Every structure is written in C-alpha cells, then in structure tokens.
Amino acid sequence: VFSFSPKYASGGSDSNMNGKIAIKVSWKRSRSTVEKECQILRTLEKSGVPHVEKCIGPPNEYRFEDGRVIIALSPVVESPRGITTSIQDVDSGNAQQIAVKCVVETMVGMLRANIITVDVQPLIEMNSGQVLFIDFTEARNIFEGSDGSADAAGIVGFCSEMMALIPESLRDFTISYLKERVESVEMEGVVFGDAVKNVLESIWDD
C-alpha cells in the first residue's frame, strides 16, 4: 500500500478544515486490506471515536490500473509549527496534557467500538498537542478470531502501544484521566468485556 497527499497534520478536527484530502491507492495484492481499512474507519466514525482519520466515500476502482482501489482520507490540516510522533516534542504544559487526553480518548473509544490495531501512528501538532491517528491497515475487530472470543493478547498489545506514547512524567495525569474516561463511558451504559476491563485495570494498578 502507498499513499500520496498534501502534508498530513493533526488538529483533532472532525471536519476537513481546508477542503484537502489524502489519497491512498492499494496494490493489487492489498486491495482487500485497503477496502477493510475504509470499513474500519467508518465503524470508528459511526462509534464516535475521536482523533482518527475518516474514510470519505466508498473505495473506488483505480482508473490507471485494474485490480487496485483508491480511498480518500480526511482531515488534512497544515501546521505552522510542524508535526511529531512523540509527545515529548510537544510544547510542555497544557499542550502535552491535551496530547495525552487525545491518546486516552482514542484508546477508550476504540475499545468501546471493539476495534484494536498494531503499529499505532499518531501525528501530533507540536504547539497545540492535538493528535490525529492514521493508517489503520492492521486494525481489526476484537472478536475477529475463529472461535469468536476476545483477542486478549491483541488488546494487551494495542493498549501497551498506546500507553507507550505517554512520557513517564505524565503517567499520573494519564491514569487519572483514563479512569475518568472509562467511568464516563460506563455511566452511559457501556459494559466493557472482561478481557478489556482486565487490561484497563492492570494499567492503573501497575
């Protein structure tokens, strides 16, 4: 899979702020992967998961070569200060806390939607701390296994990757906000499965 686009940037926006889109074109062998990525992104959008790119419209045939598909992704937002993948590079103080909140909100939102992924790819705006997660080619449903049970190892791996984005200096703030988000979701009537809840509790009990 490859993609080409204007410069990606975050901003945590739920809209395509400047009318630009990113384009991803599959290879023939990865056609189904890109089609599935679009489906996953639509599931996340429908579930209200924040700070995640959106798939705009259905996959379309790539007109320059048979057997390949093209998808459009949004948002694309220019950033005057630049983008990083590390919260430690973000301006200290409130901006770093905003970045932490974005990570936690996305992690809890994805778990609520029963979606996990590997090789998480955050784009973090350096002066605001806003985050956009991109590239969900490896994303899958927690219950995708042949026996229908929750992928406990996958949940652990996903949460470990997300928590690894957080600097140690912000761990206490992160744990407090994670508990707050989980409690808020549960107050809405959402029941996390045992496999998910065990991992979440192990994070704040560690």
C-alpha positions in Angstrom: 0.0 0.0 0.0 1.2 3.5 -0.6 -0.4 6.9 -0.3 0.2 10.4 -1.5 -1.3 13.5 -0.1 -0.6 17.1 0.9 1.2 17.3 4.2 -0.7 15.5 6.9 -1.3 17.3 10.1 -3.5 16.9 13.1 -5.8 19.3 14.8 -8.2 16.9 16.3 -10.9 18.2 14.0 -13.9 16.2 13.0 -14.1 18.1 9.7 -11.9 18.5 6.6 -10.9 22.1 7.6 -9.2 23.2 4.3 -11.0 21.1 1.7 -8.0 18.8 1.2 -8.0 15.0 1.3 -5.3 12.4 1.5 -5.3 9.7 -1.1 -4.4 6.0 -0.6 -4.1 3.6 -3.5 -3.8 -0.1 -3.0 -1.6 -2.6 -4.8 -3.5 -5.5 -6.4 -2.4 -7.8 -3.6 -3.5 -5.4 -0.9 -6.9 -4.4 -2.3 -8.9 -6.2 0.3 -6.7 -4.7 3.1 -7.4 -1.1 1.9 -11.1 -1.9 1.5 -11.2 -3.3 5.0 -9.4 -0.2 6.3 -12.1 2.0 5.0 -14.7 -0.2 6.6 -12.9 0.0 9.9 -12.6 3.8 9.7 -16.3 4.0 9.0 -17.0 1.9 12.1 -14.9 4.2 14.2 -16.6 7.2 12.9 -20.0 5.8 13.5 -19.0 4.9 17.0 -17.8 8.5 17.6 -14.2 7.6 18.2 -12.2 10.9 18.2 -8.9 11.9 16.7 -9.0 9.3 14.0 -8.9 10.0 10.2 -12.0 9.3 8.2 -12.7 7.4 5.0 -14.6 9.7 2.7 -17.0 7.8 0.5 -16.6 4.2 -0.6 -13.4 2.7 -2.2 -13.3 3.3 -5.9 -11.6 1.5 -8.7 -8.2 2.9 -9.6 -8.6 4.0 -13.1 -4.9 3.7 -14.1 -4.6 0.0 -13.4 -7.2 -2.8 -13.0 -7.4 -4.6 -9.7 -6.5 -1.7 -7.5 -8.7 0.6 -5.4 -8.4 4.1 -4.1 -9.8 5.7 -0.9 -9.9 9.3 0.2 -9.0 10.2 3.8 -9.6 13.3 5.9 -8.7 15.6 7.6 -5.6 17.2 6.2 -4.6 20.3 8.1 -1.5 22.4 7.6 0.5 23.1 10.8 2.7 26.1 11.1 4.9 24.6 13.8 5.1 21.1 12.3 4.2 17.6 13.3 5.8 15.0 15.6 5.0 11.4 16.7 6.3 12.0 20.2 4.5 13.8 23.0 7.9 14.7 24.4 8.4 17.0 21.4 5.2 18.9 22.1 5.4 22.2 23.9 5.4 21.5 27.6 2.5 22.2 29.9 -1.1 22.3 28.6 -0.3 21.1 25.1 1.3 17.9 26.4 -1.8 17.2 28.5 -4.0 17.8 25.5 -2.0 15.2 23.6 -2.4 12.7 26.5 -6.1 13.3 26.6 -6.3 12.7 22.8 -4.5 9.4 23.1 -6.6 8.2 26.0 -9.9 9.2 24.3 -8.9 7.3 21.2 -7.8 4.2 23.1 -11.0 4.1 25.2 -13.1 4.9 22.1 -11.6 2.2 20.0 -12.0 -0.4 22.8 -15.6 0.7 23.2 -16.1 0.1 19.5 -14.3 -3.3 19.8 -11.5 -2.3 17.5 -7.8 -2.7 18.0 -4.7 -2.2 15.9 -1.0 -2.6 15.9 1.8 -0.2 14.9 -0.3 2.9 16.0 0.7 6.0 14.1 -0.1 9.3 15.8 0.5 12.7 14.2 0.8 15.3 16.9 0.7 19.0 16.4 3.7 20.4 18.2 2.3 23.6 19.6 -1.4 22.6 20.3 -0.9 18.9 21.3 -3.8 17.9 19.1 -3.5 14.3 17.7 -4.7 12.5 14.6 -4.2 8.7 14.3 -3.6 7.5 10.8 -3.1 4.2 8.9 -5.5 1.5 10.1 -4.4 -1.2 7.7 -3.8 -3.5 10.6 -6.9 -2.7 12.5 -9.4 -5.4 13.3 -12.4 -6.3 15.5 -11.5 -7.7 18.9 -13.8 -10.7 18.2 -12.4 -11.5 14.8 -10.8 -14.8 15.8 -12.2 -18.1 14.5 -13.7 -19.1 18.0 -15.4 -15.7 18.5 -13.7 -15.0 21.8 -12.0 -11.7 22.6 -8.4 -11.4 21.4 -6.8 -10.8 24.9 -3.2 -10.7 23.5 -4.3 -8.2 20.9 -6.0 -6.0 23.5 -2.8 -6.0 25.6 -0.6 -5.2 22.6 -2.9 -2.3 21.5 -3.1 -0.8 24.9 0.6 -1.2 25.5 1.4 0.6 22.3 -1.0 3.5 23.1 0.4 3.8 26.7 3.9 3.8 25.3 3.2 7.1 23.7 2.9 8.7 27.1 6.0 10.1 28.8 6.7 8.8 32.3 6.4 12.4 33.6 2.7 12.4 32.6 1.8 9.0 33.8 -0.1 10.1 36.9 -2.1 12.6 34.9 -2.8 9.9 32.3 -4.0 7.3 34.8 -6.3 9.8 36.4 -7.8 10.8 33.0 -8.1 7.2 31.9 -10.1 6.3 34.9 -12.3 9.3 34.3 -12.9 8.4 30.7 -13.7 4.7 31.5 -16.1 5.7 34.2 -17.8 8.2 31.9 -18.3 5.6 29.2 -19.6 3.0 31.8 -22.1 5.6 33.1 -23.5 5.7 29.6 -24.4 2.1 30.0 -21.5 0.6 28.1 -20.2 -2.6 29.5 -16.6 -3.5 28.7 -15.8 -7.2 28.3 -13.7 -8.9 30.9 -10.7 -9.0 28.6 -10.8 -5.3 28.0 -11.6 -4.3 31.6 -8.8 -6.5 32.9 -6.2 -4.7 30.7 -7.5 -1.3 31.7 -7.4 -2.1 35.4 -3.9 -3.5 35.0 -2.8 -0.2 33.6 -3.9 1.9 36.5 -3.0 -0.7 39.1 0.6 -1.1 37.7 
